[in-house]
């Protein structure tokens, strides 16, 4: 039985193990691409081509899976200290490390290369998504080991997904910067609470620090304070966007706030699904509130309410 460079057996690698490290179930996160598509169509009258969008989503998924593969490989030594992640395919010896590196490169190249056939700006957004996977995972940068920077650098995937969706249908204009920043900060809010849920799940500060270096700095209190900070910035930038582009969206703020509140409440639960976002779909209150919020935003983007201009007049 041979050992790989990370100290894990690799002679029992399986196809199932190599498929699992692609985390295809995490492709649900590409739902954050949809607002970019929708806003480009509604704000810029961009042309919508269903086939192009479907192919684009497939390419985004390939780049995301490339990042997941390198994450699984490089996180394997510390995953041993996590009560759940210690059973992942790499620590369990079900993955060939050389093949995993080839898998990482091929999926990234296929996603970015295919994107160039659609549009250079769309390809650029996917290339940036892939590069951020390197920044987050690969030494000596490995931003995931640095407190606060780990949340900020991982959450930039949110606006990059927004840009990818936007450029799929509108390659000739950049989306509103206020919206991009709001999207980034709401991603920071979600990621910060994911860290909080992970910290509570491990329930041992020494083991938590062995699993994730940033936990040497974090505490439950600091993470909750951070979540409040990111939530405030997210709503601030969203307010800029609403005031400039679509005043009707003010009416969606209570629903968005409720969604963020439910998400935070879930973070307090034992073994919270917030620590594993791919399981969040099982929580009906979050899913229903999210869907209703999305429908409300879509409605307010398409229906004009002239009385809103009178209720909130611009300063002359």
N, C-alpha and C positions, 0 to 999 in steps of 0.2 A: 504494500500500500504506500503510495507516494504522498508527499506533503507539498502543498503549494507555498508560494512566498509568504502568504498570510498565516501559515501554520495550520491550515485546514486540509483534511483529506480530500482528494479530488479524483480518486480512482473509481468512485461509484457515481460519477456524474450521469445525469439522465436528461432526456429531452424535456421532460416535464419540469425539471429544475431550471433549465435554460429558458423555457417559456415563462416560468413564474417570475424570474427576475426582470422580465420586461414590464411587469405590473400592468397588464392590459386592463385590469379592473380599475386602475387609476385614471384611465382615459376619460372617466366621468368628469375630471377636473377641466377638460377642454370645453365644458359648458361656459367657461369664462371667455371663450372666443366669441360666442354668439352675440353678446352686446356690441362688439366691434362691428360685426356684420349688420346688425339691425340699425345701429346709429349711423353707419355710413349710408345705408339706404334711405333712412328717414331724414337725416340732416343734410345730406349732400345729393340726394336723388340718384345715388349710384345704381348701376344696373346689377340685378341679381341673377346669377346663373347657377342653378341648383347643382349641376354636375361639377362645376369648378369648386363650389363650396364643399361638396362631399369629398372630392379628391384632396382639397386643401386640409380638411379635418384629418384625413388619413395621414398626410405628410406631417402635420403637427403631432399626431400620435406617435409616429416613428421617431421624431426628434425627442419627444418626451420620454419614450421608452429607452432611447439611447442614454439619456441622463439617468434614468432609473437603474440601468445596468451598471454604470460606473459607480453609482451610489452604493449599490448592493455589494460590489466587489471591495470598494475601499472602506466601507463601514463594517465589514465582517468582523475584524478584530474587536471592535467595541460593542457590536451587537451581542456578543457573548454575555454582556453584563445587563442586558435588557430581558425582563421576564417573558416577553413574547417574541421579540426579534431574534432571540438566540436560536429559534427553530427555523429561521430563514434558510433558503437553499444553500447559500455559500457556506455559512458556519456548519451546516449539516453535511457538507461534503458532497452535495448533489450537483455541483457546478465545476466544470473545468475552467480554471482561471484564464489560460491562454485563449480558449474558445470564447470566453466571456468578453475579453478585450476585443477580439475580432467582431463579435456581435455588436459591441458598443460602437465601433468605428463604422461598420457597414450600415447600421440603422441610421446613424447620424448623417452619413454621406447620402443615403437614399432619400431621406427626408429633405435635406437642404438642396441636393441636386435636383430632385423633382420639383421643388418649389421654384427654381429658376425657370422652369418651363411655364409657370403661371405668371410670375412677375418678380422683378429684381427686388422691389421693396418688401414683398411678401417673403422672398428668400432671405433678405437681410434680417427680418424679424425672427425667422427660424434660426438663422446662424447666431444671432444674439442670444436666443434661448439656449442653444447648445453651448455657447461660450460661457454663459452664466452657470451652466452645469459644471464646467471645469473650475470656475472660480469658487463655486460652493463646495466641491468635493475633492479636488486634486491638490495635494501639497506642492509647493510651499504656501500657496494662497489659502486654500481650504477655509473659506470664510465661515463655514458652519461651526468651526471651533472657537470663534470669537463672539463673545456676548454682544447682543444688540445688532452687530453686523450680520450675524447669522439670519436673523429675522428679516432685516432690510434686503439682503442680497437674495435670499430665497423668494421673497415676496415680489421681487421685480419681475418674476415670471408672470404675475398677474397682468401688468400693463403690456408686457411683451405678447401675451395671448390676445389682449385687446387689439394691439397693433396688427397682429397676424390676421385677425378677423376683419379689421378695417381694410387692410391692403388686399384682401381677397376680392373685394368688390370695389374699392376706391383707391387705386394706386397713385392718383395724381394730387392728393392732398393729405396733410397730417391732421389727425384728430385733435380736438381742443385740448390744450395742455392741462387745463384745470381738471378735465375728465381723466386724463392719463394719471395725474398725480393722485386724484381721489381713489382711482382703481388700485394704485400702488399701496396707498395707506390702508385701504380696507383689506388688502392682502396681508399687510403687516399685522393688522388686528387679528385676523384669522390665525396667522402663523404664531403670533405671540400666545394666543390662548391654546394653540396646539402644544407649545412648549410647556405651558402651565399644566395642561392635562397630563402630559408625559411625566412631568416632575412629580405630580401627585400620585400617578400610577406606580412609579418606582418606589416612592415612599421611603427612600433611604438616601440621604444626601451624598454619602460616600459612593454608593453604587451608581447614583445618578451622575456624579462627576466622572466616574470611570466610563460610563456609557457615552456621555456627551460633555466635552471639555467646557463648553459655555455654562454648564450647570455648576461649575465651581464659583461662578459669579452670581448666577440667578438665585432667586428665592421666590416663594409663592407671592409674597408681597410685591417684590420688584416687577414680576411678570404681570400682575394685575394693574399696577400703576402704568406699565408700558402699554397694556391694552387700552387703557383709558386715553393715553396720549395719542395713540394711533387712531382711535375712533374719533377723537376731536379733530385731528387733521383731515381725516377722510371726509367728515361732514363739512368742514370748512371749505375744502376744495370743491366738493360737490355743490356747495352753495354758490361759489363763484361761477361754476358751469351753468347752474340753473338760472341765476340772475342774468347771465349773458346770452344764453341760447334758448331756454325754454322755461318760462316762469311757472307754467302749469305744473311742473314737476315738484313744486313746493308741497303739493298735496300728497306726494308719495313719501315724504320724510317720516311721518309716523309709522308707516308700514316697514320702511327700511330700519328704523330704530327698533321696532319690535323684533324684526328678524335678528338683529345684532344682539338684542337682549336674550332671546331664546338660545342663541349660540353660546353666549356666555354662561347661561344657566346649565347647559349641557356639560360645559367644561368642569363643573363642580361635581359631577357624578363619578362614583367609583368606576374605574376602567372605562372612562369616558370615550365615546366614539370620536370626540374631537381630536384625540390623540391618533386616530386612524380615520381620516376624513372619508375614505372610500366606504365606510360603514354608516355615514350620516344619513343616507337615504332611508334607513330603517326607522328614523324618528319622524313620525307623522306630523307633529306640530311644526318642526323646522321645514320639512318639505312643503307642506301646505302653505305656510306663511311665505316661503320663498317663491312658490308659484304664483300666489296671489299678488305679491309685491311686483313680480316681473310683469304680470298682466296689467297691473295698475300703471306701471311705468310705461308700458307699451301703449296703453290707452291715452295717457297724458301726452305722449309724444305725437299722437295722431289727431287728437281732438283739441281744437282751439277753444279757449275760455276767455273771451274778451274782458269779462268782468275782473279777471285777475290783474289786468293792467291798471284798472281803476283802483283796485284794492291795494296794489303795491306800485304806485306811480314812480317813474324814474325822476331823479332830481333834475330840474331844468337848469 
